[in-house]
Amino acid sequence: MAAHKAGNRFKAFIDSEAASALPLLGAAILALVLANSPLRDAVQQFLGAKVGYEHQGFGVYKPLLLWINDGLMAVFFLLVGLEIKREVVEGELSRPSQVALPIAGAVGGMVVPAALYAAFNWSDPVALRGWAIPAATDIAFSLGVLAALGSRVPLSLKVFLTTLAIVDDLGAILVIAVFYTSQLSVVSIVVAGLCLVVLAALNRFGVRRLAPYLLVGAVLWLAVLKSGVHATLAGVALAMFIPLKSAGEADEARPAIWLEHVLKPWSAWFIMPVFAFASAGLSLAGLSLAALAAPIPLGIMAGLFIGKQVGIVLGAGLLIALGLASMPAGGSWRSLYGVSILGGIGFTMSLFIGTLAFPDPQFESQVRLGVLAGSLLSAIVGYLILRLGPRP
């Protein structure tokens, strides 16, 4: 009974993530249209307008674009943290027999694209900062493509790709924390540490109301924002302390599950589309094959389209070949390969890491070009491989 309930929750999760690809796609198309219209400058001015309040160094006064990257994305990473916590405690990531294959695929799918990007940009120390851009997988778009294929892809492979993308998100969180942290503020880090102590105490003493966690979480976000560590990590840290376990209770009565259900539609229909709109606008004026052949966009495109599929197949395939894991039920080497190609749809996570790797606007179009080209190639080729293959 418990396994059946967990299976239903996981299927609902897959369905909701797949559905969220629609507003994301719409926002990306709108951004591209406006970036190539007379309204381009107006959109840039709007995203650059400063919002907030700051007095004698206290408060936040930033361009709207940074509010999206540091504020809205922190809420998105809170949701990611809640999902990872649930999967680790009671979902697919809690069962070693089920998780070894996607973890191996995720590791290969992060290492090989990063190495491929580095190979194209090895002689340029500045360009090398983007090595993590093609290491990400966009769970919404990849599952959206799988949803369009219907029964041609067995549920086991959808679970494989979903779990792989969750592990991928965890890897992205670690990469952001370790490699994309600027100069640190000791005072802000101390304040953030005190917030974590308070959150741990709330959890330890069984506080189940969300208000105290969210209030301390807001202070934590501000402290992390001022500390030099990227503010999105505050969302992940907060998620780790919100109570999850409540034996015998309905999902709605469990604080972490309830908050996850509340945030999911906001993430799908507002946060991620707004981020896609702010980050996907690419002017096509003057673009040519020569622009795509520049080291940064070429490294990103090759990492997403070639590196991802090679890394995932090598990582997961090695376990299968050695007999340490079995092929997902109903799957084949062809379908595993097709799903691995879809892992190269980086889009939102790749664009986000790109903003951290290259804060200088001069790299903006190169990052967007590489991410959009690599993600589009992965989506089209992965779809065709799975669509033209035999039904399971």
C-alpha positions as CSV (number, residue, x, y, z in Angstrom):
1,M,0.0,0.0,0.0
2,A,2.8,2.4,1.0
3,A,4.7,1.5,-2.2
4,H,1.6,2.1,-4.3
5,K,1.1,5.5,-2.7
6,A,4.7,6.5,-3.3
7,G,4.4,5.4,-6.9
8,N,1.3,7.5,-7.4
9,R,3.2,10.5,-5.9
10,F,6.1,10.0,-8.2
11,K,3.9,9.7,-11.3
12,A,2.1,12.9,-10.3
13,F,5.5,14.6,-9.9
14,I,6.5,13.5,-13.4
15,D,3.2,14.7,-14.8
16,S,3.5,18.1,-13.1
17,E,7.1,18.6,-14.2
18,A,6.2,17.6,-17.8
19,A,3.3,20.1,-17.8
20,S,5.5,22.9,-16.5
21,A,7.5,22.8,-19.8
22,L,4.6,24.6,-21.6
23,P,4.8,28.0,-19.8
24,L,8.6,27.7,-19.8
25,L,8.6,27.2,-23.6
26,G,6.1,30.1,-24.1
27,A,8.3,32.4,-22.0
28,A,11.4,31.5,-23.9
29,I,9.7,32.0,-27.3
30,L,8.4,35.4,-26.1
31,A,11.9,36.4,-24.9
32,L,13.4,35.5,-28.3
33,V,10.6,37.4,-30.2
34,L,11.0,40.5,-28.1
35,A,14.8,40.4,-28.3
36,N,14.5,40.6,-32.1
37,S,11.9,43.3,-32.2
38,P,11.9,47.1,-31.7
39,L,11.0,46.5,-28.0
40,R,14.4,44.9,-27.2
41,D,15.8,48.1,-25.5
42,A,12.6,48.6,-23.5
43,V,12.8,45.0,-22.2
44,Q,16.5,45.5,-21.2
45,Q,15.7,48.8,-19.5
46,F,12.8,47.1,-17.6
47,L,15.1,44.2,-16.4
48,G,17.8,46.7,-15.4
49,A,15.5,49.0,-13.4
50,K,16.6,49.0,-9.7
51,V,14.1,47.9,-7.1
52,G,14.3,47.7,-3.3
53,Y,15.5,49.7,-0.3
54,E,19.0,50.3,1.1
55,H,20.2,52.7,3.8
56,Q,23.8,52.8,5.0
57,G,24.5,49.4,3.7
58,F,21.4,47.8,5.2
59,G,18.7,46.4,2.9
60,V,18.7,45.3,-0.8
61,Y,18.6,47.6,-3.8
62,K,19.2,45.7,-7.0
63,P,18.2,45.6,-10.7
64,L,15.1,43.6,-11.4
65,L,17.2,41.0,-13.2
66,L,19.2,40.3,-10.0
67,W,16.0,40.0,-8.0
68,I,14.9,37.3,-10.4
69,N,18.3,35.5,-10.2
70,D,18.9,35.9,-6.5
71,G,15.3,36.1,-5.1
72,L,12.9,34.1,-7.3
73,M,15.6,31.4,-8.0
74,A,16.1,31.1,-4.2
75,V,12.4,30.1,-3.9
76,F,12.9,27.7,-6.8
77,F,15.9,26.1,-5.1
78,L,13.9,25.8,-1.9
79,L,11.5,23.7,-3.9
80,V,14.4,21.7,-5.4
81,G,15.7,21.2,-1.8
82,L,12.3,19.9,-0.6
83,E,12.1,17.5,-3.6
84,I,15.6,16.2,-3.0
85,K,14.9,15.7,0.7
86,R,11.7,13.8,0.1
87,E,13.3,11.6,-2.5
88,V,16.3,10.8,-0.2
89,V,14.1,10.1,2.8
90,E,11.3,8.1,1.3
91,G,11.4,8.2,-2.5
92,E,13.6,6.8,-5.3
93,L,16.8,8.0,-3.8
94,S,16.2,6.1,-0.6
95,R,16.5,2.7,-2.3
96,P,20.1,1.8,-3.2
97,S,18.9,-0.8,-5.7
98,Q,17.0,1.8,-7.7
99,V,19.3,4.8,-7.4
100,A,22.7,3.4,-8.5
101,L,21.9,3.5,-12.2
102,P,20.7,7.2,-12.4
103,I,23.4,8.3,-10.0
104,A,26.1,6.7,-12.3
105,G,24.4,8.3,-15.3
106,A,24.3,11.7,-13.6
107,V,27.9,11.6,-12.6
108,G,29.0,10.7,-16.1
109,G,26.6,13.3,-17.5
110,M,28.3,16.0,-15.4
111,V,31.9,15.0,-15.8
112,V,32.1,14.4,-19.6
113,P,30.3,17.7,-20.7
114,A,32.5,19.7,-18.3
115,A,35.6,18.0,-19.7
116,L,34.5,18.6,-23.3
117,Y,33.8,22.3,-22.6
118,A,37.2,22.6,-21.0
119,A,38.8,21.1,-24.0
120,F,37.4,23.8,-26.2
121,N,38.4,26.6,-23.8
122,W,41.5,25.4,-22.2
123,S,43.7,28.3,-23.3
124,D,41.4,31.0,-22.0
125,P,41.2,31.2,-18.1
126,V,38.2,33.5,-18.3
127,A,36.2,31.2,-20.6
128,L,37.1,28.2,-18.4
129,R,34.8,29.6,-15.7
130,G,31.9,28.3,-17.8
131,W,32.9,24.6,-17.5
132,A,29.8,23.7,-15.4
133,I,27.2,25.3,-17.8
134,P,26.7,22.1,-20.0
135,A,26.7,19.8,-16.9
136,A,23.0,20.7,-16.0
137,T,19.8,19.0,-17.1
138,D,16.4,20.9,-17.2
139,I,13.9,18.5,-15.6
140,A,10.8,20.3,-16.9
141,F,11.8,20.4,-20.6
142,S,13.3,16.9,-20.7
143,L,10.2,15.4,-19.1
144,G,8.0,17.5,-21.3
145,V,9.6,15.8,-24.4
146,L,9.0,12.4,-22.8
147,A,5.4,13.3,-22.1
148,A,5.0,14.1,-25.8
149,L,6.2,10.5,-26.6
150,G,3.5,8.9,-24.4
151,S,3.7,5.1,-24.1
152,R,6.7,4.9,-26.5
153,V,8.9,5.4,-23.4
154,P,8.3,3.0,-20.4
155,L,7.6,4.6,-17.0
156,S,10.9,3.1,-15.7
157,L,12.9,5.2,-18.1
158,K,10.9,8.3,-17.1
159,V,11.8,7.5,-13.5
160,F,15.4,7.1,-14.5
161,L,15.6,10.5,-16.2
162,T,13.7,12.2,-13.3
163,T,16.0,10.7,-10.7
164,L,19.1,11.6,-12.8
165,A,17.9,15.2,-13.1
166,I,17.3,15.4,-9.3
167,V,20.9,14.1,-8.7
168,D,22.0,16.6,-11.4
169,D,20.3,19.4,-9.4
170,L,22.1,18.3,-6.3
171,G,25.4,18.4,-8.2
172,A,24.6,21.9,-9.5
173,I,24.0,23.1,-5.9
174,L,27.4,21.8,-4.8
175,V,29.1,23.3,-7.9
176,I,27.5,26.7,-7.2
177,A,28.5,26.6,-3.5
178,V,32.1,25.6,-4.2
179,F,33.1,27.2,-7.5
180,Y,30.8,30.3,-7.9
181,T,31.2,32.0,-4.6
182,S,32.7,35.5,-4.6
183,Q,34.6,37.3,-1.9
184,L,33.2,36.4,1.5
185,S,31.8,38.7,4.2
186,V,32.7,37.2,7.6
187,V,29.9,39.1,9.5
188,S,27.2,37.9,7.0
189,I,28.5,34.3,7.2
190,V,28.2,34.4,11.0
191,V,24.6,35.7,10.8
192,A,23.8,32.9,8.3
193,G,25.4,30.4,10.6
194,L,23.3,31.6,13.5
195,C,20.2,31.3,11.3
196,L,21.1,27.7,10.6
197,V,21.5,27.0,14.3
198,V,18.0,28.5,15.0
199,L,16.5,26.4,12.1
200,A,18.2,23.2,13.5
201,A,16.7,24.0,17.0
202,L,13.2,24.5,15.6
203,N,13.5,21.1,13.9
204,R,15.0,19.4,16.9
205,F,12.2,20.6,19.2
206,G,9.5,19.5,16.9
207,V,8.2,22.9,15.7
208,R,5.8,22.1,12.9
209,R,4.4,25.5,12.0
210,L,6.0,26.9,8.9
211,A,5.9,30.5,9.9
212,P,9.0,30.4,12.2
213,Y,11.0,28.5,9.5
214,L,10.1,31.0,6.8
215,L,10.8,34.0,8.9
216,V,14.3,32.7,9.8
217,G,14.7,31.6,6.2
218,A,14.1,35.2,5.0
219,V,16.9,36.5,7.4
220,L,19.1,33.6,6.2
221,W,18.5,34.6,2.5
222,L,19.5,38.2,3.2
223,A,22.6,37.1,5.1
224,V,23.7,34.7,2.4
225,L,23.0,37.3,-0.3
226,K,25.4,39.7,1.6
227,S,27.9,37.0,2.3
228,G,29.3,36.4,-1.2
229,V,27.8,32.9,-1.3
230,H,25.1,32.8,-3.9
231,A,21.7,33.5,-2.4
232,T,19.9,30.5,-4.0
233,L,21.8,28.2,-1.5
234,A,19.7,29.7,1.3
235,G,16.7,28.1,-0.2
236,V,18.3,24.7,-0.2
237,A,19.6,25.1,3.4
238,L,16.1,26.1,4.6
239,A,14.6,23.0,2.9
240,M,16.8,20.7,4.8
241,F,15.3,21.8,8.2
242,I,11.6,21.9,7.3
243,P,10.0,18.8,9.0
244,L,9.1,16.0,6.7
245,K,8.6,12.8,8.7
246,S,5.1,12.4,10.2
247,A,4.2,8.8,10.4
248,G,0.5,8.1,9.6
249,E,-0.4,11.6,8.5
250,A,-1.7,12.7,5.2
251,D,0.7,14.6,2.9
252,E,-1.2,17.9,3.5
253,A,-0.4,17.7,7.2
254,R,3.3,17.3,6.7
255,P,5.0,20.7,6.6
256,A,7.6,19.9,3.9
257,I,5.1,18.1,1.6
258,W,2.5,20.8,2.1
259,L,5.0,23.6,1.2
260,E,6.2,21.6,-1.8
261,H,2.7,21.4,-3.1
262,V,2.1,25.1,-2.6
263,L,5.4,26.1,-4.3
264,K,5.2,23.8,-7.3
265,P,2.5,25.7,-9.3
266,W,4.2,29.0,-8.4
267,S,7.5,27.6,-9.7
268,A,5.9,26.1,-12.8
269,W,3.7,28.9,-13.9
270,F,5.6,32.0,-12.6
271,I,9.1,31.6,-11.3
272,M,10.6,29.5,-14.0
273,P,8.8,31.3,-16.9
274,V,9.9,34.7,-15.5
275,F,13.5,33.4,-15.3
276,A,13.3,32.0,-18.8
277,F,11.9,35.3,-20.1
278,A,14.7,37.2,-18.4
279,S,17.5,34.9,-19.5
280,A,16.6,33.4,-23.0
281,G,16.4,36.6,-25.0
282,L,18.9,36.3,-27.8
283,S,19.2,38.8,-30.6
284,L,19.7,36.9,-33.9
285,A,21.0,40.0,-35.7
286,G,24.4,39.3,-37.1
287,L,24.5,35.7,-35.9
288,S,26.3,33.2,-38.1
289,L,27.9,29.8,-38.0
290,A,31.1,31.6,-37.1
291,A,29.4,32.9,-33.9
292,L,28.4,29.4,-33.0
293,A,31.9,28.2,-33.7
294,A,33.4,30.5,-31.0
295,P,34.9,28.5,-28.1
296,I,32.3,29.4,-25.5
297,P,29.1,28.6,-27.4
298,L,30.7,25.7,-29.2
299,G,31.9,24.2,-25.9
300,I,28.5,24.6,-24.3
301,M,26.7,23.1,-27.4
302,A,29.1,20.2,-27.6
303,G,28.9,19.6,-23.9
304,L,25.1,19.5,-23.9
305,F,24.5,17.6,-27.1
306,I,27.6,15.3,-27.2
307,G,29.0,15.2,-23.7
308,K,25.7,14.6,-21.9
309,Q,24.7,11.6,-24.0
310,V,28.2,10.1,-23.9
311,G,28.5,10.6,-20.2
312,I,25.1,9.3,-19.2
313,V,25.4,6.2,-21.5
314,L,28.9,5.5,-20.3
315,G,28.0,5.9,-16.6
316,A,24.8,3.9,-16.6
317,G,25.9,1.5,-19.4
318,L,29.0,0.5,-17.5
319,L,26.9,-0.6,-14.4
320,I,24.6,-2.6,-16.7
321,A,27.5,-4.2,-18.6
322,L,29.2,-5.2,-15.4
323,G,26.0,-6.7,-14.0
324,L,25.8,-4.2,-11.1
325,A,22.5,-2.8,-12.3
326,S,19.8,-3.9,-14.7
327,M,18.3,-2.2,-17.7
328,P,15.1,-0.3,-16.6
329,A,12.0,-2.5,-17.1
330,G,10.8,-2.3,-20.7
331,G,13.8,-0.4,-21.8
332,S,16.4,-1.2,-24.4
333,W,19.9,0.2,-25.3
334,R,18.2,2.3,-27.9
335,S,15.7,3.8,-25.6
336,L,18.3,4.4,-22.9
337,Y,20.4,6.2,-25.5
338,G,17.4,8.3,-26.5
339,V,16.7,9.3,-22.9
340,S,20.4,10.1,-22.4
341,I,20.3,12.5,-25.3
342,L,17.3,14.3,-23.7
343,G,19.6,14.8,-20.6
344,G,21.4,17.4,-22.8
345,I,18.4,19.7,-22.5
346,G,20.1,22.1,-20.1
347,F,18.1,25.3,-20.7
348,T,17.1,27.0,-17.4
349,M,19.8,25.4,-15.1
350,S,22.5,26.0,-17.8
351,L,21.4,29.6,-18.3
352,F,21.4,30.1,-14.6
353,I,24.9,28.7,-14.1
354,G,25.9,30.9,-17.1
355,T,24.9,34.0,-15.2
356,L,27.1,33.0,-12.3
357,A,30.1,32.0,-14.4
358,F,29.9,35.1,-16.6
359,P,28.4,38.1,-14.8
360,D,29.9,40.4,-17.5
361,P,27.2,41.2,-20.1
362,Q,29.6,40.8,-22.9
363,F,29.4,37.0,-22.6
364,E,25.6,36.9,-22.4
365,S,24.8,36.2,-26.0
366,Q,27.5,33.6,-26.3
367,V,26.1,31.7,-23.3
368,R,22.5,31.9,-24.5
369,L,23.5,30.8,-28.1
370,G,25.3,27.8,-26.8
371,V,22.6,26.7,-24.4
372,L,19.8,27.2,-26.8
373,A,21.6,25.4,-29.6
374,G,22.7,22.5,-27.5
375,S,19.3,22.1,-25.8
376,L,17.3,22.3,-29.1
377,L,19.6,19.7,-30.7
378,S,19.2,17.4,-27.8
379,A,15.4,17.8,-27.7
380,I,15.0,17.1,-31.4
381,V,17.4,14.2,-31.8
382,G,16.4,12.6,-28.6
383,Y,12.7,12.8,-29.6
384,L,13.4,11.3,-33.0
385,I,15.5,8.4,-31.6
386,L,12.7,7.5,-29.2
387,R,9.8,8.3,-31.6
388,L,11.2,6.2,-34.5
389,G,12.1,3.2,-32.3
390,P,9.9,0.2,-31.6
391,R,7.3,0.4,-28.9
392,P,8.2,-1.2,-25.6
